[in-house]
Amino acid sequence: MEEFIKIENVYFSYDESEEGKSFALSGIDLTINRGEFVAVVGHNGCGKSTLAKHLNSLYIPTTGDIFVDGINTKDDDRLFEIRKKVGLVLQNPDNQIVAGIVEEDVAFGCENLGIPSKEIRKRVDNALKAVDMYEYRTHSPDKLSGGQKQRIAIAGIIAMEPECIVLDEPTAMLDPQGREEVMTTITRLNKELGITIVLITHYMEEAVTADRVVMMDGGKVLLSGKPKEVFSKVELLRKHRLNVPQATELIYRLKGCGYDLPGGILNEEECVQALLECMKKRGERSVGIKG
C-alpha cells in the first residue's frame, strides 16, 4: 500500500521549559497507508489524542518529524495544504457546529476554502448523502441527536474533500445507537469512498472493525498490527492495564478454565459460534462416555 502519513521518532511536550520536561509522546514511529483504516487505542492519558492533533498540524513535534503525503507538518508555508489533506473531527460535535441550519454548517469549511458556490452546493449535498443525513439539510442542528450531530460534523469535513479523516474519540459522548450510527458512517467512508481513516477510541469493540490497531501506553506505541494479532496478546495488555473486547475477554477466561476454544475471537458473533461449537463437542464426548 502507498504510504500517506509517516511519523518519525516524534517526541512532544506541553512544557516549553527544557528542565524537567515530561513528554506526552515519546519516540513515536508509525506509518499510515493511503486508504487504510487505523484505530489508535489506549487508556486516558496515553497520548492518543495528542497524536491525533499532530496529524493535521494543530500540534507540532517537539522533536522528530511527521510527513503528510510527503509534506513536513513543520512547514508553515504548506499548513493550508496539509489541512486540506487531513480533516479532524473532535469528540464534542457541538464544538464544531457553527451555523443554525445543517446545510449551512456543512458548507462553512468549503466557504473558508474559497470554493465557488455551485461547487459548494454539490459538495454539501454529496457529503450529507454520504453520512445519510441529506433529509435533515434544512433542520436546525440543535434539534438533532448526538449521533446525528456527529455525522453532520463529519459531513462538514467530507465536503472539504480531504484524503484522510482523523476522528478524536467521536463516539465518547454518544449513546449506543449514536455510536453505531457514527461507526457505520466511518466504515462506509473508508470502504466505499477510499478515505483514509484514523480513529482515536477507547472502545475496543470499535477498534476491531479497523484494518490495523495501534495500542498506545505512556506516550509510546506498545503494539501495532491486525486486530486479531493485537488482541490475542491478552497477558501483555493486562500487564499494561489495557482492555480487550468483551468477547475476547470471555473466551480467554473460559480457556483458562479448561474449555477448548479458539483464539482470535473479537466480536459477539464469533464468540457465540465458538461457544456453540464447544458445547457441541462436549456433548458428543459426554454421549460417547455414556455409551
Protein Blocks (a to p, Z undefined) as FASTA:
>chain_A
ZZfbdcehiacdfblbfghpacfbghiacdddehiacddeddehilmmmmmmmmnomacc
fbdcddeehiafklmklmmmmmmmpccddfblmlmpcbfbfklmmmmmmmmnopafklmm
mmmmmmmmmnopmmmmmpcfklpcfklmmmmmmmmmmmnopabdcdehkllmpcfklmmm
mmmmmmmmmmmnopacddddfbfklmmmpmbdcddeehiafbgcdfklmmmmmmlmmmno
pacdfklmmmmmmmmnopacdehiabfklmmmmmmmmmmmmmmmmmmmmZZ
